[in-house]
Amino acid sequence: MTTDASEDWKQWHEHRIETVSAPYGPLALTGTYWLEDDPDGRLPDIPGRWTAEEEGVVLTAAPEDGLSVDGAPFTGEVRLVADVGPAAGARVGTGERRLVVLVREEVWGVRDFDPAASTRTAFKGIEATPYDPRWSVPGHFTPYGERRTVRVENADGQTRGLELGGILAFTLDGADLTLQVSVESDGSLWAVFADATSGDSSHRFRFLRPAAPDAEGRTTVDFNRAVLPPCAFADHFVCPFPPPGNTLGAAVAAGERTLS
């Protein structure tokens, strides 16, 4: 069983490398621009005029802007909502770049993904600890029963809301531990955590994504699959820091640790 788990982890790690180094993966992000910072609608190094409205963004483009929408050359005016899915599928592009519309707490922005970004071309891999079964333990999820949002600092220095769905309890090396977790749309869990290795042999914080709990709240807490947050790959991502209680006293020497 351990051999199968170790082989599964190797395949998972290889897939992660492929994902982050893809042409429009996190390493390709060269900028995140909030429209409220540029009221004239002109964003740095991004053609066209981008204006925020209550329910979306209005893009106005001239022929010389060289923009495309849905794969076709575009001039005129179009209303855009937030892009969903991978950046490669963003509606707006210029050359090989993809311009992704996003919204955070009712503030609209545009992200610029460029396959030629220096962060992508210089990428040498992710340092990750090989699979060790002792870092995969049973967990139990207890929902809060009500919606909770806490304000946490983000990697860009701003404070934003982080929605939390409950408590994930588990035992690691004989110590009873808990994490506050969010619940994703598919029922899976998401934790932002730090530990005794953070900022030393590991990135200052990491993400963990346990599978959806069963009807009794049981799931697996597998730190072998702890991952670096997007802001470890590019400075322009808005990543939340761990919420209160999510800095573990244990040294979690597992999963993705730092960039090579």
Backbone torsions as a table, in degrees:
resi	resn	phi	psi	omega
1	MET	NA	-41.7	179.6
2	THR	-62.7	-40.1	179.6
3	THR	-62.0	-43.4	178.1
4	ASP	-62.8	-42.3	179.9
5	ALA	-64.1	-39.3	179.1
6	SER	-66.1	-39.9	179.0
7	GLU	-68.2	-39.5	176.7
8	ASP	-60.7	-40.7	179.9
9	TRP	-64.5	-41.6	178.7
10	LYS	-59.9	-43.0	178.6
11	GLN	-65.7	-40.8	177.1
12	TRP	-60.3	-44.7	-179.0
13	HIS	-64.2	-41.7	178.6
14	GLU	-63.7	-39.2	178.1
15	HIS	-65.0	-38.8	177.7
16	ARG	-61.1	-43.9	179.1
17	ILE	-59.7	-44.7	179.2
18	GLU	-62.9	-39.9	-176.8
19	THR	-67.5	-48.1	-175.8
20	VAL	-72.6	-24.5	-178.5
21	SER	-97.0	4.7	178.9
22	ALA	-62.6	158.7	-177.0
23	PRO	-51.3	-33.9	-179.7
24	TYR	-120.3	29.6	175.2
25	GLY	-77.3	-176.9	-175.7
26	PRO	-60.6	-26.7	179.7
27	LEU	-68.9	-16.3	-177.7
28	ALA	-87.9	-5.8	-178.1
29	LEU	-73.3	121.6	-179.0
30	THR	-109.2	-9.8	179.6
31	GLY	-174.5	146.7	170.1
32	THR	-124.9	123.3	-174.1
33	TYR	-122.8	125.2	178.6
34	TRP	-92.4	127.2	-172.9
35	LEU	-63.9	-27.9	178.8
36	GLU	-66.4	-18.9	177.9
37	ASP	-82.1	-14.4	-179.2
38	ASP	-131.5	74.8	-174.7
39	PRO	-61.4	-18.3	177.6
40	ASP	-80.3	-4.4	177.5
41	GLY	82.5	1.8	-179.7
42	ARG	-99.2	113.2	-177.5
43	LEU	-95.8	147.9	-178.6
44	PRO	-57.6	123.6	174.3
45	ASP	61.6	17.2	178.2
46	ILE	-122.3	121.1	-177.9
47	PRO	-70.4	163.9	179.4
48	GLY	89.1	175.1	176.4
49	ARG	-117.6	126.1	-174.2
50	TRP	-116.6	117.6	-176.5
51	THR	-123.7	129.4	-179.2
52	ALA	-83.4	136.2	169.4
53	GLU	-119.6	177.1	-175.7
54	GLU	-61.0	-38.2	-173.8
55	GLU	-114.9	17.3	178.6
56	GLY	167.0	-160.6	-176.7
57	VAL	-128.4	136.7	174.8
58	VAL	-101.8	121.5	177.1
59	LEU	-105.6	126.7	176.2
60	THR	-116.6	127.4	-175.4
61	ALA	-133.3	142.6	173.8
62	ALA	-103.4	163.0	-179.0
63	PRO	-54.7	-39.1	-177.3
64	GLU	-69.8	-11.9	178.6
65	ASP	-71.1	-25.4	177.0
66	GLY	67.7	30.2	-179.1
67	LEU	-90.3	154.6	173.4
68	SER	-126.7	149.7	175.0
69	VAL	-129.8	127.0	-177.3
70	ASP	55.0	34.9	174.7
71	GLY	85.6	-2.2	-178.8
72	ALA	-116.9	145.7	177.0
73	PRO	-53.8	140.8	-173.2
74	PHE	-131.6	134.2	166.6
75	THR	-136.6	152.5	-179.2
76	GLY	110.9	-144.6	-174.3
77	GLU	-131.1	137.8	178.2
78	VAL	-143.0	143.3	176.1
79	ARG	-97.1	131.9	-175.1
80	LEU	-121.6	145.0	170.3
81	VAL	-109.9	177.3	-177.2
82	ALA	-61.9	135.2	175.3
83	ASP	-70.0	143.4	174.7
84	VAL	-119.1	153.6	-179.7
85	GLY	85.5	-170.8	-177.0
86	PRO	-62.4	153.2	179.5
87	ALA	-61.6	-27.9	179.7
88	ALA	-59.9	-23.9	-178.9
89	GLY	-96.4	11.5	178.8
90	ALA	-59.7	145.6	-175.8
91	ARG	-70.6	-33.4	-173.1
92	VAL	-104.8	138.2	177.3
93	GLY	-143.6	164.5	170.8
94	THR	-145.1	111.8	-171.8
95	GLY	61.7	-131.9	179.0
96	GLU	-85.5	-8.1	-178.7
97	ARG	-77.1	151.5	175.2
98	ARG	-121.7	132.3	-176.7
99	LEU	-109.3	108.5	-171.1
100	VAL	-98.2	125.5	176.3
101	VAL	-86.2	132.9	179.2
102	LEU	-138.7	164.4	176.3
103	VAL	-140.5	135.5	177.0
104	ARG	-132.6	117.3	179.7
105	GLU	49.1	48.1	175.6
106	GLU	69.2	13.6	174.5
107	VAL	-106.6	123.4	-176.3
108	TRP	-90.1	147.3	-179.7
109	GLY	-150.7	175.6	178.5
110	VAL	-134.3	132.8	174.9
111	ARG	-108.1	141.7	-177.4
112	ASP	-110.4	111.9	177.6
113	PHE	-105.3	124.6	-177.1
114	ASP	-128.7	114.4	179.7
115	PRO	-57.5	-21.5	-179.1
116	ALA	-90.0	9.1	-178.3
117	ALA	-57.4	141.0	-178.4
118	SER	-62.3	-32.8	178.5
119	THR	-62.7	-32.9	179.8
120	ARG	-78.8	-44.4	-177.3
121	THR	-69.0	-24.3	-179.4
122	ALA	-92.8	-2.4	-175.5
123	PHE	-61.9	132.3	-178.6
124	LYS	-121.3	6.0	176.1
125	GLY	119.6	178.2	179.6
126	ILE	-117.5	129.1	173.7
127	GLU	-79.4	120.2	-178.4
128	ALA	-136.7	144.1	178.9
129	THR	-78.7	130.6	178.2
130	PRO	-56.3	156.8	-176.1
131	TYR	-55.8	135.2	176.0
132	ASP	-138.5	119.3	-174.4
133	PRO	-60.7	-20.3	-177.2
134	ARG	-70.8	-14.7	179.6
135	TRP	-92.2	2.8	177.7
136	SER	-114.0	112.0	-172.7
137	VAL	-133.0	158.3	175.7
138	PRO	-66.6	146.8	177.2
139	GLY	-133.5	160.6	177.3
140	HIS	-133.3	127.7	-177.8
141	PHE	-102.0	130.7	175.2
142	THR	-120.0	112.7	180.0
143	PRO	-69.8	152.4	178.4
144	TYR	-70.3	-29.6	-177.8
145	GLY	87.6	-6.6	176.8
146	GLU	-150.8	157.5	-178.6
147	ARG	-74.1	128.7	178.4
148	ARG	-125.9	136.6	176.0
149	THR	-129.6	128.7	176.6
150	VAL	-114.3	150.3	177.6
151	ARG	-90.9	123.9	179.6
152	VAL	-131.1	152.5	175.9
153	GLU	-70.1	146.1	177.2
154	ASN	-110.9	166.6	-176.0
155	ALA	-61.6	-21.7	178.9
156	ASP	-89.4	6.8	177.7
157	GLY	90.3	-7.2	179.1
158	GLN	-89.7	156.0	176.4
159	THR	-103.9	128.3	-178.2
160	ARG	-135.8	166.2	179.2
161	GLY	-78.4	140.5	174.9
162	LEU	-124.3	116.6	-178.0
163	GLU	-81.0	131.3	-177.9
164	LEU	-121.1	140.1	-175.1
165	GLY	-108.5	-13.8	-178.8
166	GLY	167.8	-168.6	-176.6
167	ILE	-113.7	132.4	174.1
168	LEU	-106.4	117.1	-178.3
169	ALA	-108.2	143.1	-179.6
170	PHE	-161.1	167.5	178.4
171	THR	-119.7	126.9	-177.6
172	LEU	-129.2	121.5	-178.8
173	ASP	51.8	39.7	177.2
174	GLY	82.4	-2.4	-179.4
175	ALA	-103.2	132.5	176.1
176	ASP	-82.4	122.0	-174.0
177	LEU	-128.7	160.9	176.1
178	THR	-140.9	155.0	172.4
179	LEU	-133.9	139.1	168.2
180	GLN	-79.2	130.5	-174.1
181	VAL	-128.5	154.2	170.8
182	SER	-94.6	157.1	177.4
183	VAL	-111.7	123.0	-178.9
184	GLU	-79.2	170.1	-176.7
185	SER	-63.1	-26.1	179.5
186	ASP	-91.4	6.0	179.1
187	GLY	92.3	-12.4	177.9
188	SER	-70.4	164.9	-175.6
189	LEU	-106.2	157.3	178.8
190	TRP	-142.0	124.2	179.5
191	ALA	-122.9	138.7	170.0
192	VAL	-104.8	118.7	-173.7
193	PHE	-139.1	158.4	169.8
194	ALA	-127.7	166.6	-179.5
195	ASP	-152.1	-172.4	-174.4
196	ALA	-68.3	-13.9	177.1
197	THR	-92.2	-11.0	-173.0
198	SER	-63.9	132.8	-178.9
199	GLY	80.6	-2.3	179.4
200	ASP	-118.1	-89.3	178.4
201	SER	-91.7	-3.7	176.2
202	SER	-131.6	163.5	174.3
203	HIS	-56.8	160.4	-173.1
204	ARG	-64.0	-19.4	170.4
205	PHE	-160.9	162.4	-178.4
206	ARG	-140.5	171.0	177.7
207	PHE	-110.3	149.4	174.7
208	LEU	-134.9	137.1	-175.5
209	ARG	-129.2	79.8	176.8
210	PRO	-66.6	154.4	178.8
211	ALA	-67.5	162.3	178.5
212	ALA	-58.2	132.5	178.7
213	PRO	-65.7	155.6	174.9
214	ASP	-79.9	-173.3	-175.4
215	ALA	-61.9	-24.5	178.6
216	GLU	-93.8	3.9	178.7
217	GLY	87.2	8.2	-177.7
218	ARG	-83.3	138.3	174.7
219	THR	-152.0	-176.8	177.9
220	THR	-115.0	132.5	176.4
221	VAL	-101.9	102.2	-174.0
222	ASP	-114.7	96.5	-179.7
223	PHE	-72.2	-10.7	172.4
224	ASN	-60.2	-22.5	-178.6
225	ARG	-109.4	23.4	169.5
226	ALA	-64.3	137.3	-175.0
227	VAL	-123.3	153.9	172.9
228	LEU	-68.4	142.4	176.5
229	PRO	-72.6	159.4	179.7
230	PRO	-53.6	-35.1	-177.7
231	CYS	-69.9	-7.0	172.2
232	ALA	-75.0	-21.9	-177.5
233	PHE	-96.3	-30.1	179.5
234	ALA	-150.6	138.6	-175.5
235	ASP	-69.1	-10.5	-170.3
236	HIS	-95.2	6.8	175.2
237	PHE	-86.6	150.6	178.5
238	VAL	-102.6	93.1	-178.6
239	CYS	-105.7	135.1	176.6
240	PRO	-77.8	143.9	172.0
241	PHE	-77.9	164.8	-179.0
242	PRO	-58.6	138.9	175.9
243	PRO	-74.2	171.0	179.2
244	PRO	-53.8	134.7	178.4
245	GLY	89.2	-6.1	-176.2
246	ASN	-100.6	17.6	171.2
247	THR	-103.6	105.3	-174.8
248	LEU	-79.5	141.7	175.9
249	GLY	-74.5	-18.8	-180.0
250	ALA	-74.3	153.2	175.0
251	ALA	-93.4	104.4	-177.2
252	VAL	-91.8	85.4	-178.5
253	ALA	-87.6	63.7	-175.6
254	ALA	-146.6	162.6	175.0
255	GLY	72.4	-161.5	177.3
256	GLU	-70.2	135.0	-175.4
257	ARG	-112.4	-55.8	-178.3
258	THR	-151.9	173.3	170.7
259	LEU	-78.3	146.0	178.0
260	SER	-69.0	NA	NA
